[in-house]
Amino acid sequence: MSMSFAARSSFAALAIALASQVPALAADTEATAANAQPDAGEEVQQQPGNVIIVSARRRDESSQDVPIALSVVDVTTLDNTGSFNVSRLTQLQPTLQFYSSNPRNSAINIRGLGAPFGLTNDGIEQGVGIYIDDVFVGRVAVATLDFLDIAQVETLRGPQGTLYGKNTTAGAINITSKEPSFDFEGRAEVTAGNLEFRQAKASVSGPLSDTVAVRFGVATTDRRGTIFNVATGTNVNELNNLGIRGTLLWKPSDSLKVTLAGDYNRQNPECCAQIYARYGSTQRPANRQFPALSAAFGYAPPSLDAFDRVTDVDAELSAKSILGGASLKLEWDVGPGTLTSVSAWRFWDWTPSNDRDFTGLPITLKVNNPSQQEQFTQEVRYAGSLGERIDFVAGVFGFYQTIDTQGIQEQGPAASRWLLNPTSALANNPAVLNGLVANNDIGFKNTSVAAFGQLSWKVTDALTIQPGIRINYDKKTGSYNSVVTGTASNGTRQLVTFNGPFANDPWIVAQRGVLAPQFFEPEFSDWNLSYDLTLAYRVSDDVRAYATYAKTFKTGGINLSGVPNDAAGNPLLAAGAVAPEKVDHFEVGLKTQFWDRRATLNLAGFWTEIGDYQATVNNGQLGVLRGYLANAGKVRVRGIEADFSVRPSERFNAYVSGAYTDHEYVRFVDAPCPPELAGGTTVTGTQVPGAPGVPGALSPANCDISGQWLPGISNWAFSYGAEANAPASIFGLDGFAYIGFDGNYRSKFSSNPSRSIYTDINGYALTNFRLGYRTDDGLNVFAWVRNAFDVNYFEQLAANTGGNTGLIAGQPGDPRTFGLTLASSF
């Protein structure tokens, strides 16, 4: 992979700066960092009269003045709460969800929307935009890496397409790094904890001349795995991260600023195992379900309790990611506004190794999809004011992405008995499926261009009308070529095909039922128009009300994980492309401050409907059973959010945020059936009564799940915390002793695209504590404990474990962890 811009063809695009370097916040940081606490709803409340400055509308303003539901978390809060990546950030923000079984299989949702749950398909896009210093990141994998030299993180909820380069239908996460300083400064932090947790961060910044400054940062994190593999004697699901970032700032005049930044990140843990969680009977005959099949091999999981945290997976585990890039940002004050150009190139190399049968049996030896991804982004925008009544922003954006994937799936000697009908002689012959290999060559090109703009007209001192518009063109082309090789009944290695001299060989026929060859070249292109309108009203100096309507879309996509074949073995090309999602979003909000601005209370109500929702379906009309990506009817998510923070004095602050979210598939008639209805003889219809596990049980070709829950969303979610401090002097150093806690709660949620009686995850609450001492000159020492009450909970449960055997695999959340952190700045 070349690191040269010249070696790559077209540039493309990026998105945004939800918050530029927030100079007003930086000015207050030294005085208030010791006491900063997040309001997971809107603002990191500081001393009376101080505010958090954001640039959500391309101009510096208080977050309380912005007619958007947003959350801001500063660097001090990130460090104090151990929130060193987006996964940890979810504990501070109730409606932010992050799910990851490995970096590639990751999804970020806001208010339950963003990406289809449990589905990884490179041919579709995410509905939540991730931006690092104005650079849009096309893959969620970046969120699994450590935050590096961060100033603050902003989360905007709801569609954000008319201000940003890349369209985002569910929200956006903007990560802002610290910019180089013309005063010499530095910071170092080291942490040690149980599970051999070790983390170190360091940064330094200063001038090279009167017009040039630099900043350099490095972070490294290691932790022993939380699950013990009895087969290998190693701990898996560990952390092993390294990140490096450098930034050069050239400021030749007060009106011109040029920033060149580059970063390199490496993640190389022995990861990621999902382990036996439970057994749930399906419609298959009893001799084809997990208990009987395991007994046939004399096999038993090392534990039937997932929270014993043991496994015996026999395939190599690896989740190696290398990603990085470079960006060039120009900001020029000219005329009545600022012209901004952001050019960027990023790459991601993914080298995984998985055990997708989730057992110690040699059923599936490999299911790996290593890939190499690159993206080029270019955004040019102009933001300014026309008099005292009109503010505006207008811009153009381009994005170009390529992905090359070399997938492999290989079956082992236990596959025949596990995957074929035990009554067949073939099932008792390990050679039938042993060595069956599918090599998948997948290519993808994604081009997107857009023009966008937003106008803010102050009709009166109290009323502001804010319309926005966006026109977008997307084109996606891809290729999927799966070549399957197996062994014929005469012992020769043969291509597995639907025609040819061995097409009717009983071994080849059986192999085609497990891994079928396929080749197709899907494509998609379309124009879309988005628009929104916000009315904002200043009730008083400390009370703001707003109402928003947005008509937007999530662009269409293509299937790059295979599509159904017809009876002759030909791919159904009509299933190759997926139409755009059509989004209607309504929101009202109220932002208030009181008690001499020592307290804030912000409320938001939202209602979002999505037509042509992108999901995994089984379409009986096509006469096939295989799940694939398609458009499913309509979904609806609606709810209320409330965020409260208070700081009565310098000695104490607290916050609580909560959300109630109602969610359902309004219409989804051809969904995959849950495991309790799968595995029997296929029939038409929605649901056929039958005793699970009884030979001859019937299963519908697909299920109507209209009215059911969407996956991954809790009806109730809360985040809360507080910190108290008192002046103290230790070893002659003046400072503050402090004690703090933060926690979160979420109610029951479904962990399967079609809700199952086996995959609901019960509600849980996590509580974290810290006790420390910080001095006036930048020293901070504190002890911490996360998940203090050692709550057992699942992050995910998976029913798609292969073979419809009833095995439910789970991903336990972290146990109690504790440690000590020492940080110093100068």
Buried (B, 14 or more C-beta within 10 A) or exposed (E): EEEEEEEBEEBBBBBBBBBBBBEBBBEBBEEBBBBBBBBBBBBBBBBBEBBBBBBBBBBBBBBBBBBBBBBBBBBBBBBBBBBBBBBBBBBBBBBBBBBBBBBBBBBBBBBBBBBBBBBBBBBBBBBBBBBBBBBBBBBBBBBBBBBBBBBBBBBBBBBBBBBBBBBBBBBBBBBBBBBBBBEEBBBBBBBEBEBEBBBBBBBBBBBEEEBBBBBBBBBBBBBBBBBBBEBBEBBBBBBBBBBBBBBBBBBEEEEBBBBBBBBBBBBBBBBBBBBBBBBBBBBBBBBBBBBBBBEBBEBBBBBEEBBBBBBBBBBBBBBBBBBBBBBBBBBBBEEBBBBBBBBBBBBBBBBBBBBBBBBBBBBBBBBBBBBBBBBBBBBBBBBBEEEEEEBBBBBBBBBBBBBBBEBBBBBBBBBBBBBBBBEEEBBEBBEBBBBBBBBBBBBBBBBBBBEBBBBBBBEEEEEBEBBBBBBBBBBBBBBBBBBBBBBBBEEEEBEBBBEEEBBEBEBBBBBBEBBBBBEBBBEBEBEBEBBBBBBBBBEEEBBBBBBBBBBBBBBBBBBBBBBBBEEEBEBBEEBBBBBBBBBBBBBBBBBBBEEEBBBBBBBBBBBBBBBBBBBBBBBBEBEBBBBBBBBBBBBBBBBBBBBBBBBEEEBBBBBBBBBBBEBBBBBBBBBBBBBBBBBBEBEEEBEBEBEBBBEEBBBBBBBBBBEBBBBBBBBBBBBBBBBBBEEBEEEEEEBBBBBBBBBBBBBEBBBBBBBBEBBBBEBBBBBBBBBBBBBEEBBBBBEBBBBBEEBBBBBBBBBBBBBBBBBBBBBBBBBBBBBEBBBBBE
